[in-house]
Amino acid sequence: YRHSCPANGRAYYELRIVEALHNPQVGFATSSFEPCMTSSNAGVGDDSESWGFDGHGSWRWHGDNKRGCALMWKAGDVIGLACDLENLQLLVSVNGEFSSPTGAVFQLDTSSPPGELLAAFTAETGVVKYNFGEDGREFAHAPPSKEFLAMAKARAQGGR
């Protein structure tokens, strides 16, 4: 079962950090992203097919571009990830707060917008629990606006 944000759609998912993460990169990837199921230094956002946020080291990643941000998280926090492909933005929150300094935004390239985006996560160690909103599961925090659908439902409903 693929949870995704369809082209021109808006979708949201959460992950709760159960145990501290080492080198986490969470976010979104295209279907061309090449997952690595073995030990590797490559993570979400390290290539042109994914965008990652690291609240442990306060970084945003995409391709060869690593930029600092104020984003910080710890065990017990809930990370909200919102994909707005209509406005070409990826948003992240910590415990429901999307505004700075606890939130962060990626503005996507308007000259080559991605199509459908998938939820993506890499880390060396740690434990997380995902919530894609399947089977009516409630989110711990609200998405940025009511236009964002649970990622489990967005694909079936065309993102709106």
ZAMARGU-4260 file (C-alpha; in steps of 0.2 Angstrom, whole numbers, plus 5000, padded with zeros to 4 digits):
<rodrens>
0) 5000/5000/5000 | 5008/5016/4994 | 5004/5032/5004 | 5007/5047/4993 | 5004/5065/4989
5) 4997/5066/4971 | 5003/5079/4958 | 4994/5096/4962 | 4988/5088/4978 | 4990/5091/4997
10) 4994/5078/5009 | 4999/5076/5027 | 5007/5062/5038 | 5015/5061/5055 | 5029/5052/5064
15) 5031/5051/5083 | 5049/5049/5089 | 5049/5034/5101 | 5068/5032/5104 | 5081/5045/5099
20) 5086/5045/5081 | 5104/5045/5075 | 5106/5054/5058 | 5088/5055/5054 | 5082/5062/5037
25) 5063/5062/5035 | 5052/5070/5021 | 5047/5065/5004 | 5054/5056/4988 | 5049/5053/4970
30) 5045/5036/4964 | 5063/5037/4956 | 5071/5038/4973 | 5083/5023/4976 | 5080/5016/4993
35) 5095/5007/5001 | 5091/4993/5013 | 5109/4991/5020 | 5121/5002/5029 | 5124/5018/5019
40) 5128/5036/5021 | 5115/5041/5009 | 5098/5047/5016 | 5082/5055/5011 | 5087/5072/5003
45) 5104/5067/4998 | 5099/5065/4979 | 5089/5075/4967 | 5074/5063/4970 | 5071/5067/4988
50) 5069/5081/5001 | 5074/5078/5019 | 5073/5087/5036 | 5085/5083/5050 | 5079/5089/5067
55) 5093/5081/5076 | 5107/5091/5067 | 5095/5105/5061 | 5097/5103/5042 | 5087/5103/5026
60) 5093/5092/5012 | 5090/5091/4993 | 5102/5085/4981 | 5119/5092/4984 | 5111/5106/4994
65) 5112/5105/5013 | 5106/5120/5022 | 5104/5124/5040 | 5087/5127/5049 | 5081/5130/5066
70) 5072/5113/5066 | 5075/5103/5082 | 5066/5087/5089 | 5069/5074/5102 | 5061/5058/5108
75) 5043/5060/5112 | 5040/5074/5099 | 5028/5072/5084 | 5034/5077/5067 | 5021/5083/5055
80) 5025/5082/5036 | 5014/5091/5024 | 5016/5091/5005 | 5008/5105/4995 | 5011/5101/4976
85) 4999/5115/4971 | 5010/5128/4979 | 5026/5118/4977 | 5030/5118/4995 | 5035/5105/5008
90) 5032/5109/5026 | 5037/5101/5043 | 5031/5104/5060 | 5037/5099/5077 | 5022/5096/5089
95) 5010/5105/5078 | 5020/5121/5076 | 5023/5124/5057 | 5030/5142/5060 | 5048/5147/5063
100) 5058/5143/5072 | 5051/5125/5075 | 5044/5123/5058 | 5053/5123/5041 | 5048/5124/5023
105) 5055/5118/5006 | 5050/5129/4991 | 5051/5117/4976 | 5058/5121/4959 | 5044/5128/4948
110) 5054/5124/4932 | 5053/5105/4936 | 5039/5101/4948 | 5039/5083/4955 | 5024/5073/4951
115) 5017/5061/4965 | 5028/5061/4981 | 5030/5047/4993 | 5033/5048/5012 | 5052/5044/5015
120) 5063/5041/5031 | 5081/5036/5034 | 5091/5035/5050 | 5105/5025/5057 | 5096/5020/5073
125) 5081/5025/5083 | 5062/5020/5083 | 5048/5030/5075 | 5029/5027/5073 | 5021/5033/5057
130) 5003/5039/5055 | 4997/5041/5038 | 4979/5043/5044 | 4973/5025/5038 | 4957/5018/5044
135) 4952/5034/5052 | 4967/5036/5063 | 4967/5053/5071 | 4983/5064/5070 | 4991/5071/5086
140) 4991/5088/5078 | 4982/5097/5063 | 4989/5099/5046 | 4993/5116/5040 | 4975/5119/5034
145) 4960/5109/5031 | 4964/5107/5012 | 4977/5094/5017 | 4971/5076/5017 | 4978/5061/5027
150) 4992/5054/5015 | 4982/5037/5016 | 4967/5045/5008 | 4975/5059/4997 | 4980/5047/4982
155) 4963/5039/4981 | 4954/5056/4982 | 4966/5065/4970 | 4974/5075/4983 | 4959/5086/4987
</rodrens>
